[in-house]
Amino acid sequence: MRAAVQHRYGPPSVLTSSEVGRPLPGRNDVLVQVGAASVHPGDYFVMTGKPYVVRLVFGFRRPRHGIPGRDLAGVVAAVGKDVTALRPGDEVFGWSTAGALAEYACVPADHLVPVPANLSAVDAAAVPTSAMTALQALRDIANVRPGQTVLVTGASGGVGSFAVQIAKAFGAEVTGVCSPRNVDLVRSLGADHVVDYTRTDFTRTEKRYDVILDNVEAQPLAAVRRALTPTGTLIPNSGHGGRWIGPLGRIAKTRLLSGFTRQRLKPFTSVGKRKDLLTLADLLTTGQVTPVIDRTYPLDEAADALRHVAAGHTRGKVVVTI
Ligand SMILES: NC(=O)c1ccc[n+]([C@@H]2O[C@H](COP(=O)([O-])OP(=O)(O)OC[C@H]3O[C@@H](n4cnc5c(N)ncnc54)[C@H](OP(=O)(O)O)[C@@H]3O)[C@@H](O)[C@H]2O)c1
C-alpha cells in the first residue's frame, strides 16, 4: 500500500511517499481503508520528535510507527476476530495510534464510530482530535453553561473553529479572537463577538469572561487572567514551548499558581474517548457543528500538508485525501 513514511525524526522533508506492507488487524482491531486523514500541530511535534519529551512515547531514536497522522475516516476493510460492532463496508471515523497517512490503517475498534449520514470522509477526518479537545475543554474542564461568556483565542484554527461552535451549542455568549482575514469566518461559525487581534488586545479591554480557552497563549498568563472574572476558568491550551519539554514547564507553573487564586487555571491534555466522538457525531448530524476545511492535499503531498500546519495560520483543518 502507499503511505507517507519517515525513517527518522525531522522536518517534513523526512517524509517519503513509499510502498509498504498492509498492516494486519489484531483481534480487537479494525483495518480501515483510509479515505481522508487530517493533520494538526500534534502530528508535527511527533514527526519532528520535538519537543524531545514526545520521544518517550513515540520512540527514542526514531519514530516507532514510521507513518505519521492520527485522525482518519474511511471504510472498514476487515475486522479482528473479537470485533462485533463493525463490519466490512461500514463508513467510520476516529483516531489511530499507529499512523493514518496511508491507504490502510489498523485502528482499535473502540477508537471508531460510524460516519454521520451526508458527512464526507474529508469532513469526518477533520473532527476527532481537534473537536474532542474543544468538547472536553468546554464541557468537562470549564463546565460551560447557558448564558456564560466564553472567549476563544485561535478561533479560526482547528481547535478554535470547533470550540466556537460547541460553546454556542452549549448556549454561551461567544467571543472569538482571530486575524482580520478570518473575522467573517469566525462570525459565520456563530461567534456573537469577534476581536481582531491586530487592532484590539482582549486583555486590555474592560470586558471580563467566565471562560477563556486560550489556544494561542500569545499574551502572558497574568494579562489573560485580567480578562477573566474573579472565579472564571482559564484553559491555556497551546502546545508550544521549549525544545525539551514543550509546554510542560508552563503547565506546571500554571498548576502551582492555581492553588493561590479563586480563578480556575486549568491546562489539560485531551484524551481520545469513543463516547465523546459519538457526542460530536450527534452535533454534526444536527448541524450544530460543521468542520471548516482549509485545504486538502493528496497523499503524495503529505509533507506540504504538515508544512502548512507548522506555519501556524491554519484556517480550520488541513486534510490529506487518499
Ligand atoms: N490540550 C490538548 O490536548 C491539545 C490538543 C490539541 C491541540 N492542542 C494545542 O492547541 C493549539 C491550537 O491547535 P490548533 O490545531 O487549533 O492550531 P491551528 O489549527 O494551527 O490554529 C491556530 C490558529 O490561531 C490563529 N492565531 C495565530 N495567532 C493568533 C493570535 N495572536 N490570536 C488569535 N488567533 C491567532 C491562526 O490564524 P492566523 O495566524 O491567521 O491568525 C490559526 O487559525 C496548538 O498549540 C495545539 O498544540 C492542545
The ligand as a Gaussian input file, in Angstrom:
#p B3LYP/6-31G(d) Opt

LIG

0 1
 N       -4.522000      20.225000      25.255000
 C       -4.522000      19.351000      24.271000
 O       -4.625000      18.141000      24.494000
 C       -4.430000      19.851000      22.854000
 C       -4.995000      19.094000      21.811000
 C       -4.929000      19.607000      20.506000
 C       -4.251000      20.806000      20.258000
 N       -3.689000      21.465000      21.293000
 C       -2.975000      22.733000      21.044000
 O       -3.930000      23.706000      20.722000
 C       -3.296000      24.724000      19.943000
 C       -4.214000      25.092000      18.796000
 O       -4.280000      23.979000      17.916000
 P       -4.970000      24.123000      16.508000
 O       -4.997000      22.791000      15.884000
 O       -6.234000      24.870000      16.656000
 O       -3.901000      25.079000      15.760000
 P       -4.037000      25.734000      14.350000
 O       -5.039000      24.958000      13.551000
 O       -2.655000      25.918000      13.830000
 O       -4.700000      27.157000      14.605000
 C       -4.072000      28.229000      15.152000
 C       -4.921000      29.464000      14.772000
 O       -4.573000      30.544000      15.594000
 C       -4.593000      31.741000      14.810000
 N       -3.746000      32.717000      15.502000
 C       -2.417000      32.923000      15.409000
 N       -2.030000      33.895000      16.262000
 C       -3.143000      34.307000      16.915000
 C       -3.394000      35.284000      17.936000
 N       -2.419000      36.039000      18.439000
 N       -4.665000      35.407000      18.408000
 C       -5.679000      34.647000      17.906000
 N       -5.502000      33.719000      16.915000
 C       -4.241000      33.561000      16.446000
 C       -4.107000      31.285000      13.445000
 O       -4.580000      32.086000      12.374000
 P       -3.851000      33.488000      11.966000
 O       -2.357000      33.262000      12.053000
 O       -4.330000      33.774000      10.579000
 O       -4.357000      34.468000      12.967000
 C       -4.766000      29.896000      13.338000
 O       -6.040000      29.982000      12.727000
 C       -1.951000      24.165000      19.475000
 O       -0.909000      24.810000      20.160000
 C       -2.036000      22.691000      19.844000
 O       -0.773000      22.163000      20.150000
 C       -3.766000      21.033000      22.577000

